[in-house]
């Protein structure tokens, strides 16, 4: 079927963090202003309707009228195996799969399971803030292998620095984000192989957050890091339906752990986790029947990103932005305006009444940036940028 992603779905009154969480958002310090005219584009869930096969599966689950403890049937594992083989040519064994109620939850479990207090964990800033919290909140040390940004806004890995830090005795773990949030890089085979080789040579375990792996541009290819090496015993991969199919509220991450000793350690630290029947039926539906919707979604998101790039070039030429290789976030550099990050924030959040995310949340490397999540109806994105442009008009 053909999906209408321009349709604006009213999410107010649906317990949405974005649309109903004004007091929470203000307490969190994202903005001082939140009212009926606010456009919240800060969090990574979509304002777009989900695939029809998913709705059908959830309705069927509702019709059962009882929602008790649930098992993971063979169909659950087969759906995961089918999807990753078809989409990414990745063979996953059933015994490698373990359910987690979320990727951030899984990262925290991994940090506790495979490191000791005081150990070092490598991350590549600017990066998703919960990576830092998973490390510091568990008494470990952040080891920052900052990504290198060139004059065109393209990021690359500082391999010399990465290898030096991997060799440090305290370094035990590396959390990879690929596709990378917020910069949008989809790391290529050569980059991934080099990272994997350095880690195996230095006894560093890799936890790969690959939950945006299905959300890539039309001309890009995503490669799971577990595929680039003959020995992936030192790699643990987080996959999820949450981002791909806009079901963050169903809490469904699947962690792929080839090394059975590592799987046992991870499972022991996490304890028993059971998914809801809605989560189970959702995964089976989207992995078996959601591909057509995903292809339409990717085309729509690509079109929105092209619109944003054109709009900024015309109306706000001082903003530096690239269309990312993957994810549905855009990483915008406001430094050329020559005003403080605080003033940039005030013009966007309080005057334009659009909520994004300050780049400083992703590390000091992001201090002059803003992150926007753009998987909303294009008319909404257009309205948001028109508001922002008015607040910067006299500075262009």
N, C-alpha and C positions, 0 to 999 in steps of 0.2 A: 504494500500500500504506500501511498504518497503521504508524507508527514508535512504538516504546516508549522514550521518552526517560527514563523512570524506571529503566530497566535500568542497573545498575552494572557497568561493564566493568572488569575488573582490568587496569590498564595497567602494573603493575610487571613488570619484565623485558622491556619493549618499547623500551628506550633513551629513555624519556620524560624530558625535562628536569624536569617537575613531580614525577614519581613515582620516578625512578631517580637524580635528580641531587642527592641530599642533600649530598654533599661540595662540589659546585660551588655549591649554594645557600648553604651556610654560608660558603664562601670569599668569595662575593659580598657578604656582610654582611647578607643578608635576614633571617637568623635564627641563633640559637645552637643551636637545638634542631631536629633532624630525625630521626625514627624511624619505626617501622612504624605508629604511630598518627597521624602528621602528616597534616593535610588541606591540601594545597597549592592555593590558589585565587588565585594571583598572576599567572599568565601567561595570555596571551590565546590559548589553544587550548581546545577543548571536550573534555569527558569524555563525549561523546555520539557514537553510531555514525553514520557517514556514509551518504549515499543509496545505495540498492541499485544503481541504474544505474552509480554510480561503482565499486562493488565488482566489478560484472560487467565493466566496461571494464578494470579493473586485472587481473582474472583472465585475460581474453583476452590482455592484453599479456604476462603471465607465460607463458601457453601458447605464445607465439611462441618462447620458450626462448633468444632471443638479444637482447641489450640494447645495441646499438651506437649510434653517433652518429645523431642524428635530425634530420629537417627539420621545418619547420612547414608542414603541408599546407593547402590552401585551406579545409578543414573547420575548422581551428583558428581562422582569422580570421573565417569565417562564423559560428561559434558565438559569438564575442565580439560581432559586429555584431548577431546575432539577440537576444542577451540584453539588450543595452543599449537597443536599439530597443523591445523588448517591455516591459521593466521600467521604463525611464526616458525613453522617447521621445527617445532620443539617437542621432542618425545618426553613426556612426563610419566613416571610410573606411579601407580596408585599408592604404593607404600611410601612415596616421597611427600605426599600431600598431608598437611595438617591445617585444620581450620583455626582461625583467630577472629575475634569480633571486631578487629580493626587493625590497620597498618601501624598506627602510632602505638597501639597496645603491643603489637608484635615486636616493634623496635625496642620498647622498654623491656620486654621479656628477654630479648636477645642480649641486650646490654647487661642485664643482671645474670643471665645464664652463662655467658662466655667471657666475662671480665670480672675483675675484683676491684673494690674501691681503690681509687688512685690510678688505675690503668688509663691509658690514653686511647681515645677513639677518634679516628680521622673523619672529618667531614669537609665538604668543599663549598665554602661560603662565596657569594651569598646563597643561602639555602633555607629551605622550609624550617621555620622556627622550632617545631617540635623535635627536630633532630638534636638541637642544643639542649632542650629540656630533658630529653631522654638520657643524655649523657650526664649533665650537671645534676639533674634531679636524683640520679642514682649514685652520686658521689664519685663519678669518673671525671676524667679531664678531657676537654675539647682539644684536639690537635687539628688546627685549621690549615688545610692545603688550599689556600685561596685560589679561585679560578682567575685567569688572566683575561682582561678585557682590552681589545684593541680599539683603535680610533673609530672603527665602524660599528662598535657595539657587539662584536663577535667574541665569544668566550672560548678559551681553550684551557687544557690542563697543564699545570706546571709539574711536569714529570720529575724533574730533578729534585724539586722540593718534596714531592710525594714520596719518592724513593728514600730520601734522607729521613723523612719522618716515619716511614714504615720500618726502617732499620733501628729506630730507637727502641730500647729494651722495654719501655713501658707501653708501647703501642701494641694493642692486641686485636683491634677491630677497625673496620672501615665501613662506614655507611654510605653506599653509593646511591645517588638519586638519578635515575635514567628512565625516561626523559627527565631532564633536570628542572626542578621547580625552585626559583622562578625564571631562570634565564631561558628555558626552552630548548637547550641543546639536546639532540639525540646523538649520543656518542657513537662513533663508528667502530667497526670491528677492530681496527688497529689500536685505537685508544683503549677499548675494553680489554683486548688481549694483553696489552702492556700493563694495565692496572692489575689484571688477574695474575700475571706472571710475577710482578713485584710482590704482591701479597703472599703468594704461595712460597716464594723464595725466603720470605721473612716471617713466616708463621702468623700472618695476619688474616683473620677470618673476614669474609666479605658478607655484609647484609645488604642486599640490593633491593631498593624500593623501586619497583618497575610498574607501579599502578597506573601510570599514564601511558603505558606502552601501546595501547590501542588508539590513542588520540594523537596521531601524527599527521603531518601535512601529506598531500597527495603524492608528492615526489620523493618522500622520505621512506626509508626502511628501518624498522626497529629490530634490533638484535638483542635477545636476552643474553646477559653476560655468561650464563651457564652454558651457552652454546659455543663460546669462543675458545674453550680450553678442553683438552682431552681428559683432564682430571678436575672435576668440579666439586670435589669433596670439601673444599674450603669456601664454598659459595652457598648462601641461603637467600632465596628470592621471595619477595612479597609480591603477590599478584592480587587483583581485586576486581569485582564487578562494579564497585562503588562509583568510581569516576567515569568509567566507560559508559555505563548505562544509567547514571544519575539515581543511584539507590543508596546514597550514603547512610540514610536512616535505617537501612536493613542490616548494616554492620556485617559485611562479608569480605574478609581477606582470606586468601589461601596461601600458606607459606610452603614453599617447595624446598625440601631438605634432603638431598641425595645421601648424605652421610648419616647412616642410621644411629650411630652413637651421638651425633649432634642432635638428631631428631629426638632421641630419648632425653637428652639434657634439656632441650627446649621445652618438651612436653611436661617434664617434671616441674620446671620453673613456672610454667603457665597454669598447670592444674587443668582439671576437666572443664571444657568449654562446649556448650551445646547451642546450636543455632535454632532460631525459631522456624516453624514450618513455612513461614512466608519467605524467609531467607533461602531456604532449600529450594522451594518451588521457583523462586525468582532466578536463581543461578541456572537451574536446569533450562528454564525457558529462554533466557537471554543468550546463553552460550549455544543453544541448539537452533534458535529461531531469530536472534537479534541482529544478524549481520547486515541485512538490508537496511534496517534503521540506522545502524552505525555508519554505513557508507553515506547515507543522506545527511546524517549529522556532521560528518567530517567535511563534506562539501559546503554545508551551511557555515560552519565555524571558519573554514578557510575564507569564505566570502566576507564574513564579518571582519576578519583580520585585515583583509585587503581594503575594506572600507575604512577601518581605523587608520591604517597607514596613509591612505590618500587624504583623509580628513586632516590628520595632523600635519602632513606636508603642506596643505593649503592654508589651514587656519592657525596652526601652532607650530611653525617650522623650526622653532628652537628645541622642541622635544625630539630627542633621538630615540627611535624605536625600530626594532627589526621584527619581521614576522618570525615567530619561533619555529624551530623544526618540529617540535612536539609540545604537548599539553594544550590547554585552552586558556592560558594566562599570557598576558603581555607585560613586558618589563620596560618601563618608560623612564628615560633619563631627563630630568628637568634642570640639570646643572647650568645649561647655557642661559637661563634666565637671570642668573646672577643674584638671586634672592635666597634667603635662608630656607632650609627644609621646613621650618616651622611656618613660614609664610606660604610656601607651596601648599602645605597641609591646610592652612586656614582658608585659602582661596578655593580649594577643591571640596573639603569636607563641610565647612561651616557656611561658606557663601554660595557655592554651586549646589550644596546639599547632595553630594555624591560621595559615597563611602567606598574608598579603595583600601589598600594597605601600604603604610609607609615602608619604604625600602629598608630603613634602619632595623626593622624587625627581623630581617634576614641576615644581619651582620653589618659591621661598619662599612663593608664594601658597597652596601646598598643605600647609603645615607642620602643621596640625591635622587633616588628613584621612587617610583610608585608602581605597585603591582595591581593590575586589574584582571578580574575573571570575566571573560566575555561570552560565555555560553548562555546568553539571554536573547530574547527576541530582538532582532536588529533595530526595530523602532525604539526600543528602550536604550540600546547602546548609543544610537544616534542622539537621542535626547540628552543622555549623560554627557557626551562629548560637546554638544552645543552649549550646555550649561557651563562646563569647564572652560571652553574657549572664550566665553564672554568675560570670565573673571581674569583672563590673561591677555585680553585684547590690547590693552594699552602698553603691554610689555613686548609685543612682537615687533 
